[in-house]
Amino acid sequence: QVIGYTASTGNTTGRHLHFETTLDGQAVHPLGLL
């Protein structure tokens, strides 16, 4: 299952993936979700 794609846009030095998890607008530690 794909959860994201990497890319190099804007002012970056290489490809990267920004990954975050939220619940009701609050940040949630992803360890329990993976």
Biopython code that builds the backbone (N, CA, C, O; Angstrom):
import numpy as np
from Bio.PDB.StructureBuilder import StructureBuilder

atoms = [
    (1, "GLN", "N", (0.843, -1.168, 0.000)),
    (1, "GLN", "CA", (0.000, 0.000, 0.000)),
    (1, "GLN", "C", (0.891, 1.234, 0.000)),
    (1, "GLN", "O", (1.752, 1.379, 0.868)),
    (2, "VAL", "N", (0.695, 2.102, -0.945)),
    (2, "VAL", "CA", (1.469, 3.343, -1.038)),
    (2, "VAL", "C", (0.971, 4.310, 0.025)),
    (2, "VAL", "O", (-0.231, 4.546, 0.142)),
    (3, "ILE", "N", (1.908, 4.877, 0.811)),
    (3, "ILE", "CA", (1.526, 5.894, 1.791)),
    (3, "ILE", "C", (2.041, 7.272, 1.405)),
    (3, "ILE", "O", (1.686, 8.262, 2.045)),
    (4, "GLY", "N", (2.876, 7.355, 0.364)),
    (4, "GLY", "CA", (3.376, 8.654, -0.075)),
    (4, "GLY", "C", (4.377, 8.494, -1.195)),
    (4, "GLY", "O", (4.755, 7.382, -1.565)),
    (5, "TYR", "N", (4.794, 9.616, -1.723)),
    (5, "TYR", "CA", (5.779, 9.657, -2.791)),
    (5, "TYR", "C", (6.886, 10.618, -2.400)),
    (5, "TYR", "O", (6.649, 11.549, -1.630)),
    (6, "THR", "N", (8.092, 10.410, -2.916)),
    (6, "THR", "CA", (9.176, 11.350, -2.685)),
    (6, "THR", "C", (9.282, 12.279, -3.871)),
    (6, "THR", "O", (8.902, 11.933, -4.990)),
    (7, "ALA", "N", (9.808, 13.469, -3.609)),
    (7, "ALA", "CA", (9.969, 14.450, -4.677)),
    (7, "ALA", "C", (10.999, 15.481, -4.259)),
    (7, "ALA", "O", (11.390, 15.552, -3.093)),
    (8, "SER", "N", (11.428, 16.268, -5.210)),
    (8, "SER", "CA", (12.351, 17.360, -4.943)),
    (8, "SER", "C", (11.767, 18.613, -5.569)),
    (8, "SER", "O", (11.881, 18.824, -6.776)),
    (9, "THR", "N", (11.148, 19.437, -4.753)),
    (9, "THR", "CA", (10.533, 20.675, -5.236)),
    (9, "THR", "C", (10.980, 21.834, -4.360)),
    (9, "THR", "O", (11.402, 21.636, -3.220)),
    (10, "GLY", "N", (10.886, 23.024, -4.889)),
    (10, "GLY", "CA", (11.244, 24.198, -4.101)),
    (10, "GLY", "C", (12.724, 24.238, -3.797)),
    (10, "GLY", "O", (13.545, 23.871, -4.637)),
    (11, "ASN", "N", (13.069, 24.681, -2.604)),
    (11, "ASN", "CA", (14.461, 24.865, -2.192)),
    (11, "ASN", "C", (14.922, 23.655, -1.378)),
    (11, "ASN", "O", (15.109, 23.760, -0.166)),
    (12, "THR", "N", (15.107, 22.508, -2.038)),
    (12, "THR", "CA", (15.555, 21.296, -1.358)),
    (12, "THR", "C", (16.871, 20.824, -1.947)),
    (12, "THR", "O", (17.253, 21.223, -3.047)),
    (13, "THR", "N", (17.560, 19.970, -1.205)),
    (13, "THR", "CA", (18.830, 19.429, -1.695)),
    (13, "THR", "C", (18.680, 18.005, -2.196)),
    (13, "THR", "O", (19.648, 17.414, -2.674)),
    (14, "GLY", "N", (17.489, 17.446, -2.095)),
    (14, "GLY", "CA", (17.262, 16.087, -2.561)),
    (14, "GLY", "C", (15.851, 15.638, -2.254)),
    (14, "GLY", "O", (15.064, 16.365, -1.647)),
    (15, "ARG", "N", (15.548, 14.437, -2.682)),
    (15, "ARG", "CA", (14.205, 13.893, -2.460)),
    (15, "ARG", "C", (13.975, 13.628, -0.974)),
    (15, "ARG", "O", (14.895, 13.246, -0.250)),
    (16, "HIS", "N", (12.747, 13.834, -0.536)),
    (16, "HIS", "CA", (12.391, 13.535, 0.846)),
    (16, "HIS", "C", (10.894, 13.298, 0.936)),
    (16, "HIS", "O", (10.140, 13.645, 0.027)),
    (17, "LEU", "N", (10.477, 12.708, 2.031)),
    (17, "LEU", "CA", (9.064, 12.446, 2.289)),
    (17, "LEU", "C", (8.714, 13.068, 3.626)),
    (17, "LEU", "O", (9.349, 12.770, 4.637)),
    (18, "HIS", "N", (7.714, 13.926, 3.639)),
    (18, "HIS", "CA", (7.213, 14.508, 4.886)),
    (18, "HIS", "C", (6.067, 13.627, 5.353)),
    (18, "HIS", "O", (5.079, 13.461, 4.637)),
    (19, "PHE", "N", (6.189, 13.062, 6.548)),
    (19, "PHE", "CA", (5.182, 12.147, 7.085)),
    (19, "PHE", "C", (4.740, 12.656, 8.445)),
    (19, "PHE", "O", (5.573, 12.891, 9.320)),
    (20, "GLU", "N", (3.452, 12.826, 8.628)),
    (20, "GLU", "CA", (2.943, 13.217, 9.937)),
    (20, "GLU", "C", (1.603, 12.544, 10.172)),
    (20, "GLU", "O", (0.896, 12.194, 9.227)),
    (21, "THR", "N", (1.262, 12.366, 11.432)),
    (21, "THR", "CA", (-0.025, 11.776, 11.781)),
    (21, "THR", "C", (-0.744, 12.727, 12.721)),
    (21, "THR", "O", (-0.144, 13.285, 13.639)),
    (22, "THR", "N", (-2.037, 12.906, 12.484)),
    (22, "THR", "CA", (-2.852, 13.768, 13.335)),
    (22, "THR", "C", (-4.179, 13.082, 13.630)),
    (22, "THR", "O", (-4.649, 12.241, 12.864)),
    (23, "LEU", "N", (-4.764, 13.457, 14.744)),
    (23, "LEU", "CA", (-6.085, 12.979, 15.134)),
    (23, "LEU", "C", (-6.824, 14.165, 15.735)),
    (23, "LEU", "O", (-6.375, 14.747, 16.722)),
    (24, "ASP", "N", (-7.942, 14.519, 15.149)),
    (24, "ASP", "CA", (-8.715, 15.687, 15.596)),
    (24, "ASP", "C", (-7.860, 16.948, 15.648)),
    (24, "ASP", "O", (-8.009, 17.770, 16.551)),
    (25, "GLY", "N", (-6.958, 17.096, 14.669)),
    (25, "GLY", "CA", (-6.129, 18.292, 14.576)),
    (25, "GLY", "C", (-4.921, 18.314, 15.492)),
    (25, "GLY", "O", (-4.185, 19.300, 15.501)),
    (26, "GLN", "N", (-4.694, 17.265, 16.260)),
    (26, "GLN", "CA", (-3.556, 17.191, 17.176)),
    (26, "GLN", "C", (-2.548, 16.172, 16.667)),
    (26, "GLN", "O", (-2.916, 15.124, 16.137)),
    (27, "ALA", "N", (-1.268, 16.496, 16.836)),
    (27, "ALA", "CA", (-0.210, 15.575, 16.417)),
    (27, "ALA", "C", (-0.277, 14.293, 17.241)),
    (27, "ALA", "O", (-0.512, 14.330, 18.448)),
    (28, "VAL", "N", (-0.067, 13.158, 16.574)),
    (28, "VAL", "CA", (-0.086, 11.845, 17.221)),
    (28, "VAL", "C", (1.209, 11.129, 16.873)),
    (28, "VAL", "O", (1.619, 11.118, 15.712)),
    (29, "HIS", "N", (1.858, 10.528, 17.871)),
    (29, "HIS", "CA", (3.086, 9.766, 17.614)),
    (29, "HIS", "C", (2.718, 8.564, 16.746)),
    (29, "HIS", "O", (1.814, 7.809, 17.105)),
    (30, "PRO", "N", (3.393, 8.368, 15.613)),
    (30, "PRO", "CA", (2.992, 7.329, 14.666)),
    (30, "PRO", "C", (3.368, 5.900, 15.065)),
    (30, "PRO", "O", (2.922, 4.955, 14.414)),
    (31, "LEU", "N", (4.164, 5.717, 16.100)),
    (31, "LEU", "CA", (4.628, 4.373, 16.439)),
    (31, "LEU", "C", (3.471, 3.399, 16.642)),
    (31, "LEU", "O", (3.555, 2.253, 16.201)),
    (32, "GLY", "N", (2.412, 3.821, 17.286)),
    (32, "GLY", "CA", (1.278, 2.941, 17.517)),
    (32, "GLY", "C", (0.459, 2.660, 16.269)),
    (32, "GLY", "O", (-0.390, 1.768, 16.273)),
    (33, "LEU", "N", (0.702, 3.408, 15.204)),
    (33, "LEU", "CA", (-0.059, 3.250, 13.969)),
    (33, "LEU", "C", (0.658, 2.409, 12.921)),
    (33, "LEU", "O", (0.029, 1.912, 11.987)),
    (34, "LEU", "N", (1.961, 2.247, 13.069)),
    (34, "LEU", "CA", (2.742, 1.534, 12.051)),
    (34, "LEU", "C", (2.860, 0.065, 12.365)),
    (34, "LEU", "O", (3.485, -0.680, 11.610)),
]
sb = StructureBuilder()
sb.init_structure("model")
sb.init_model(0)
sb.init_chain("A")
sb.init_seg("    ")
for serial, (resi, resn, name, xyz) in enumerate(atoms, 1):
    if name == "N":
        sb.init_residue(resn, " ", resi, " ")
    sb.init_atom(name, np.array(xyz, "f"), 0.0, 1.0, " ", f" {name:<3s}", serial, name[0])
structure = sb.get_structure()
